Amino acid sequence: MSSGTAVGIAVLLPDLLGTYSDRGNAEVLAQRLRWRGIGVEVRTVTATDAPPDGCELYLVGGGEDAGQRLAADWLRRHPSLRTTLAERAVTLAVCAGMQLLGTSVTERDGTRYAGLDVLDLHTVPGPRRALGEVLGRPSLPDVGVVTGFANHGGASTLGPGATPFARIVRGPGNGPHHPVDGARSPSAEGPGVVATYLHGPVLARNPDLADHLLRRAVGPLPPLDPARVPEQALVRCGYVPAQDRRRGRGWSAPRPRPSESPT
């Protein structure tokens, strides 16, 4: 691990890609490790820093066009990072972060620049902004229904080398004619990338996904005492419409105590 027995989590470019509080994903991962008695070191990597190559997890967040262009230039200046993100570590990329890990990004004025070519996808301007709450069924076997909030102007098309992160049940996806969200590396185990358009931060709203990433990075996890997060399942119910909690939607609602209501 990156520092003694501590799990290393690198937050890449929050100064450029920090518009939607996606840095909170690092706090979720770190706390879920601490609750299990596992040491953790969160490293913030800005545009003036060189990226570390020894962390177990890397996070890339969302941002606006100007910051995204600067981030693309920074990524190209550190080509060794491509191997780290794609082959050695576990990476979570959100919104602009996902676009930057693709093959290319085209802006509304026609400007096109290369991505890091970690994911087989390209992004072009969408006909309208994708905005709203999203419910999806992930392609990862140990992650239940996911929720999040989408807010992006680009439309991302996946190539044959990428697998969708989730099938859309409700809300916008990668684009107006793309009923999927995000992308991931073909393997669902070990090093690789999980990418999504979902904000929230996405791991705060989807603890199963947080633990999935941690297992891929560090191996089997001790059980988490449910008493540490007693209201979490009830809170998640608030993001999932009642009709989507019914049988067949892949959602199992908790049984509230007599004094509680899931709505």
SULZI-V381897 format. One record per backbone hydrogen bond with DSSP energy under -1.0 kcal/mol. NH is the residue of the N-H (numbers start at 0). CO is the residue of the C=O. E is the energy in kcal/mol with one decimal. If there is no record, write none. Layout:
# SULZI-V381897
((NH/CO/E) (NH/CO/E))
This chain:
# SULZI-V381897
((2/5/-1.1) (5/2/-2.4) (6/38/-2.6) (8/40/-2.7) (9/56/-2.9) (10/42/-3.1) (11/58/-2.8) (12/44/-3.2) (15/12/-1.2) (16/12/-3.2) (18/61/-1.4) (23/20/-1.9) (24/21/-1.9) (25/22/-1.5) (27/23/-2.0) (28/24/-2.2) (29/25/-2.6) (30/26/-2.5) (31/27/-2.3) (32/28/-1.4) (33/29/-2.5) (34/30/-2.8) (36/33/-2.2) (37/32/-2.5) (40/6/-2.9) (42/8/-3.3) (44/10/-2.8) (48/45/-1.8) (55/7/-1.4) (56/7/-2.2) (57/89/-2.3) (58/9/-2.8) (59/91/-2.4) (67/63/-2.4) (68/64/-2.3) (69/65/-1.8) (70/66/-2.4) (71/67/-2.3) (72/68/-1.9) (73/69/-2.2) (74/70/-2.6) (75/71/-2.1) (76/72/-1.4) (77/74/-1.2) (80/77/-1.8) (81/78/-1.3) (83/79/-1.4) (84/80/-2.8) (85/81/-2.4) (86/82/-2.6) (87/82/-1.1) (88/83/-2.6) (89/55/-2.3) (90/191/-2.6) (91/57/-2.6) (92/193/-2.2) (93/59/-2.7) (94/195/-2.9) (96/93/-2.5) (98/94/-2.1) (99/95/-2.5) (100/96/-1.1) (101/98/-1.3) (102/120/-3.2) (104/112/-2.5) (105/122/-2.4) (106/110/-3.4) (109/106/-1.9) (112/104/-2.4) (114/102/-2.0) (115/99/-3.0) (116/101/-2.7) (117/100/-2.0) (118/100/-3.3) (120/118/-1.8) (121/156/-1.8) (122/103/-2.2) (123/154/-2.2) (125/152/-2.9) (129/151/-2.9) (131/149/-2.1) (133/147/-2.8) (134/169/-2.7) (135/145/-2.5) (136/166/-2.7) (138/164/-2.7) (142/139/-1.4) (145/135/-2.6) (147/133/-1.5) (148/198/-1.4) (149/131/-2.8) (151/129/-2.1) (154/123/-3.6) (155/173/-1.7) (156/121/-2.7) (158/119/-3.6) (161/158/-1.6) (162/183/-2.0) (164/180/-1.1) (165/180/-2.0) (166/136/-2.6) (167/178/-2.3) (168/134/-3.0) (169/134/-1.9) (173/179/-2.8) (177/174/-1.8) (180/165/-2.9) (182/194/-1.7) (183/162/-2.0) (184/192/-2.4) (191/88/-2.3) (193/90/-2.8) (194/182/-3.1) (195/92/-2.1) (198/148/-2.2) (204/200/-1.4) (209/205/-1.5) (210/206/-2.4) (211/207/-1.9) (212/208/-2.3) (213/209/-2.1) (214/210/-2.6) (215/211/-2.0) (216/212/-1.7) (217/213/-3.0) (218/214/-2.0) (227/224/-2.1) (231/228/-1.5) (234/230/-2.4) (235/231/-2.3) (236/232/-1.4) (237/234/-1.0) (238/235/-1.4) (243/240/-1.4) (244/241/-1.3) (248/245/-1.8) (259/256/-2.6))
